[in-house]
């Protein structure tokens, strides 16, 4: 009998506070390049990141 393989794409926990800090830092420093990256990838963010941004009142 073959051993069962573990899933390869094991999800890692996200550091929401770190991400919010990076977004706030980009907003405070008016870093349009970084904000443009966050805006273009917003639709790919996980649900909990989107909820945290909305809760903090940050709109990209």
Phi and psi in radians as a Rosetta constraint file:
Dihedral C 1 N 2 CA 2 C 2 CIRCULARHARMONIC -1.360 0.35
Dihedral N 2 CA 2 C 2 N 3 CIRCULARHARMONIC 2.476 0.35
Dihedral C 2 N 3 CA 3 C 3 CIRCULARHARMONIC -1.250 0.35
Dihedral N 3 CA 3 C 3 N 4 CIRCULARHARMONIC 2.589 0.35
Dihedral C 3 N 4 CA 4 C 4 CIRCULARHARMONIC -1.350 0.35
Dihedral N 4 CA 4 C 4 N 5 CIRCULARHARMONIC 2.304 0.35
Dihedral C 4 N 5 CA 5 C 5 CIRCULARHARMONIC -1.409 0.35
Dihedral N 5 CA 5 C 5 N 6 CIRCULARHARMONIC 2.555 0.35
Dihedral C 5 N 6 CA 6 C 6 CIRCULARHARMONIC -1.374 0.35
Dihedral N 6 CA 6 C 6 N 7 CIRCULARHARMONIC 2.606 0.35
Dihedral C 6 N 7 CA 7 C 7 CIRCULARHARMONIC -1.111 0.35
Dihedral N 7 CA 7 C 7 N 8 CIRCULARHARMONIC 2.433 0.35
Dihedral C 7 N 8 CA 8 C 8 CIRCULARHARMONIC -1.438 0.35
Dihedral N 8 CA 8 C 8 N 9 CIRCULARHARMONIC -0.489 0.35
Dihedral C 8 N 9 CA 9 C 9 CIRCULARHARMONIC -1.698 0.35
Dihedral N 9 CA 9 C 9 N 10 CIRCULARHARMONIC 0.973 0.35
Dihedral C 9 N 10 CA 10 C 10 CIRCULARHARMONIC -1.219 0.35
Dihedral N 10 CA 10 C 10 N 11 CIRCULARHARMONIC 2.202 0.35
Dihedral C 10 N 11 CA 11 C 11 CIRCULARHARMONIC -1.314 0.35
Dihedral N 11 CA 11 C 11 N 12 CIRCULARHARMONIC 2.428 0.35
Dihedral C 11 N 12 CA 12 C 12 CIRCULARHARMONIC -1.734 0.35
Dihedral N 12 CA 12 C 12 N 13 CIRCULARHARMONIC 2.574 0.35
Dihedral C 12 N 13 CA 13 C 13 CIRCULARHARMONIC -1.158 0.35
Dihedral N 13 CA 13 C 13 N 14 CIRCULARHARMONIC 2.523 0.35
Dihedral C 13 N 14 CA 14 C 14 CIRCULARHARMONIC -1.647 0.35
Dihedral N 14 CA 14 C 14 N 15 CIRCULARHARMONIC 2.489 0.35
Dihedral C 14 N 15 CA 15 C 15 CIRCULARHARMONIC -1.670 0.35
Dihedral N 15 CA 15 C 15 N 16 CIRCULARHARMONIC 1.618 0.35
Dihedral C 15 N 16 CA 16 C 16 CIRCULARHARMONIC -1.165 0.35
Dihedral N 16 CA 16 C 16 N 17 CIRCULARHARMONIC -0.732 0.35
Dihedral C 16 N 17 CA 17 C 17 CIRCULARHARMONIC -1.098 0.35
Dihedral N 17 CA 17 C 17 N 18 CIRCULARHARMONIC -0.678 0.35
Dihedral C 17 N 18 CA 18 C 18 CIRCULARHARMONIC -1.120 0.35
Dihedral N 18 CA 18 C 18 N 19 CIRCULARHARMONIC -0.752 0.35
Dihedral C 18 N 19 CA 19 C 19 CIRCULARHARMONIC -1.116 0.35
Dihedral N 19 CA 19 C 19 N 20 CIRCULARHARMONIC -0.767 0.35
Dihedral C 19 N 20 CA 20 C 20 CIRCULARHARMONIC -1.094 0.35
Dihedral N 20 CA 20 C 20 N 21 CIRCULARHARMONIC -0.650 0.35
Dihedral C 20 N 21 CA 21 C 21 CIRCULARHARMONIC -1.112 0.35
Dihedral N 21 CA 21 C 21 N 22 CIRCULARHARMONIC -0.700 0.35
Dihedral C 21 N 22 CA 22 C 22 CIRCULARHARMONIC -1.149 0.35
Dihedral N 22 CA 22 C 22 N 23 CIRCULARHARMONIC -0.698 0.35
Dihedral C 22 N 23 CA 23 C 23 CIRCULARHARMONIC -1.166 0.35
Dihedral N 23 CA 23 C 23 N 24 CIRCULARHARMONIC -0.776 0.35
Dihedral C 23 N 24 CA 24 C 24 CIRCULARHARMONIC -1.061 0.35
Dihedral N 24 CA 24 C 24 N 25 CIRCULARHARMONIC -0.701 0.35
Dihedral C 24 N 25 CA 25 C 25 CIRCULARHARMONIC -1.121 0.35
Dihedral N 25 CA 25 C 25 N 26 CIRCULARHARMONIC -0.712 0.35
Dihedral C 25 N 26 CA 26 C 26 CIRCULARHARMONIC -1.155 0.35
Dihedral N 26 CA 26 C 26 N 27 CIRCULARHARMONIC -0.652 0.35
Dihedral C 26 N 27 CA 27 C 27 CIRCULARHARMONIC -1.207 0.35
Dihedral N 27 CA 27 C 27 N 28 CIRCULARHARMONIC -0.779 0.35
Dihedral C 27 N 28 CA 28 C 28 CIRCULARHARMONIC -1.124 0.35
Dihedral N 28 CA 28 C 28 N 29 CIRCULARHARMONIC -0.654 0.35
Dihedral C 28 N 29 CA 29 C 29 CIRCULARHARMONIC -1.543 0.35
Dihedral N 29 CA 29 C 29 N 30 CIRCULARHARMONIC 0.012 0.35
Dihedral C 29 N 30 CA 30 C 30 CIRCULARHARMONIC 0.955 0.35
Dihedral N 30 CA 30 C 30 N 31 CIRCULARHARMONIC 0.779 0.35
Dihedral C 30 N 31 CA 31 C 31 CIRCULARHARMONIC -1.453 0.35
Dihedral N 31 CA 31 C 31 N 32 CIRCULARHARMONIC 1.591 0.35
Dihedral C 31 N 32 CA 32 C 32 CIRCULARHARMONIC -1.147 0.35
Dihedral N 32 CA 32 C 32 N 33 CIRCULARHARMONIC -0.548 0.35
Dihedral C 32 N 33 CA 33 C 33 CIRCULARHARMONIC -1.116 0.35
Dihedral N 33 CA 33 C 33 N 34 CIRCULARHARMONIC -0.875 0.35
Dihedral C 33 N 34 CA 34 C 34 CIRCULARHARMONIC -1.156 0.35
Dihedral N 34 CA 34 C 34 N 35 CIRCULARHARMONIC -0.714 0.35
Dihedral C 34 N 35 CA 35 C 35 CIRCULARHARMONIC -1.118 0.35
Dihedral N 35 CA 35 C 35 N 36 CIRCULARHARMONIC -0.613 0.35
Dihedral C 35 N 36 CA 36 C 36 CIRCULARHARMONIC -1.116 0.35
Dihedral N 36 CA 36 C 36 N 37 CIRCULARHARMONIC -0.657 0.35
Dihedral C 36 N 37 CA 37 C 37 CIRCULARHARMONIC -1.144 0.35
Dihedral N 37 CA 37 C 37 N 38 CIRCULARHARMONIC -0.800 0.35
Dihedral C 37 N 38 CA 38 C 38 CIRCULARHARMONIC -1.077 0.35
Dihedral N 38 CA 38 C 38 N 39 CIRCULARHARMONIC -0.694 0.35
Dihedral C 38 N 39 CA 39 C 39 CIRCULARHARMONIC -1.137 0.35
Dihedral N 39 CA 39 C 39 N 40 CIRCULARHARMONIC -0.736 0.35
Dihedral C 39 N 40 CA 40 C 40 CIRCULARHARMONIC -1.247 0.35
Dihedral N 40 CA 40 C 40 N 41 CIRCULARHARMONIC -0.421 0.35
Dihedral C 40 N 41 CA 41 C 41 CIRCULARHARMONIC -1.765 0.35
Dihedral N 41 CA 41 C 41 N 42 CIRCULARHARMONIC 0.056 0.35
Dihedral C 41 N 42 CA 42 C 42 CIRCULARHARMONIC -1.000 0.35
Dihedral N 42 CA 42 C 42 N 43 CIRCULARHARMONIC -0.701 0.35
Dihedral C 42 N 43 CA 43 C 43 CIRCULARHARMONIC -1.193 0.35
Dihedral N 43 CA 43 C 43 N 44 CIRCULARHARMONIC -0.256 0.35
Dihedral C 43 N 44 CA 44 C 44 CIRCULARHARMONIC -1.695 0.35
Dihedral N 44 CA 44 C 44 N 45 CIRCULARHARMONIC -0.069 0.35
Dihedral C 44 N 45 CA 45 C 45 CIRCULARHARMONIC -1.166 0.35
Dihedral N 45 CA 45 C 45 N 46 CIRCULARHARMONIC 2.574 0.35
Dihedral C 45 N 46 CA 46 C 46 CIRCULARHARMONIC -1.148 0.35
Dihedral N 46 CA 46 C 46 N 47 CIRCULARHARMONIC 2.821 0.35
Dihedral C 46 N 47 CA 47 C 47 CIRCULARHARMONIC -1.030 0.35
Dihedral N 47 CA 47 C 47 N 48 CIRCULARHARMONIC -0.681 0.35
Dihedral C 47 N 48 CA 48 C 48 CIRCULARHARMONIC -1.237 0.35
Dihedral N 48 CA 48 C 48 N 49 CIRCULARHARMONIC -0.512 0.35
Dihedral C 48 N 49 CA 49 C 49 CIRCULARHARMONIC -1.214 0.35
Dihedral N 49 CA 49 C 49 N 50 CIRCULARHARMONIC -0.767 0.35
Dihedral C 49 N 50 CA 50 C 50 CIRCULARHARMONIC -1.070 0.35
Dihedral N 50 CA 50 C 50 N 51 CIRCULARHARMONIC -0.728 0.35
Dihedral C 50 N 51 CA 51 C 51 CIRCULARHARMONIC -1.137 0.35
Dihedral N 51 CA 51 C 51 N 52 CIRCULARHARMONIC -0.688 0.35
Dihedral C 51 N 52 CA 52 C 52 CIRCULARHARMONIC -1.144 0.35
Dihedral N 52 CA 52 C 52 N 53 CIRCULARHARMONIC -0.719 0.35
Dihedral C 52 N 53 CA 53 C 53 CIRCULARHARMONIC -1.095 0.35
Dihedral N 53 CA 53 C 53 N 54 CIRCULARHARMONIC -0.748 0.35
Dihedral C 53 N 54 CA 54 C 54 CIRCULARHARMONIC -1.144 0.35
Dihedral N 54 CA 54 C 54 N 55 CIRCULARHARMONIC -0.704 0.35
Dihedral C 54 N 55 CA 55 C 55 CIRCULARHARMONIC -1.117 0.35
Dihedral N 55 CA 55 C 55 N 56 CIRCULARHARMONIC -0.630 0.35
Dihedral C 55 N 56 CA 56 C 56 CIRCULARHARMONIC -1.437 0.35
Dihedral N 56 CA 56 C 56 N 57 CIRCULARHARMONIC -0.165 0.35
Dihedral C 56 N 57 CA 57 C 57 CIRCULARHARMONIC 1.397 0.35
Dihedral N 57 CA 57 C 57 N 58 CIRCULARHARMONIC 0.407 0.35
Dihedral C 57 N 58 CA 58 C 58 CIRCULARHARMONIC -1.698 0.35
Dihedral N 58 CA 58 C 58 N 59 CIRCULARHARMONIC 2.113 0.35
Dihedral C 58 N 59 CA 59 C 59 CIRCULARHARMONIC -2.029 0.35
Dihedral N 59 CA 59 C 59 N 60 CIRCULARHARMONIC 2.244 0.35
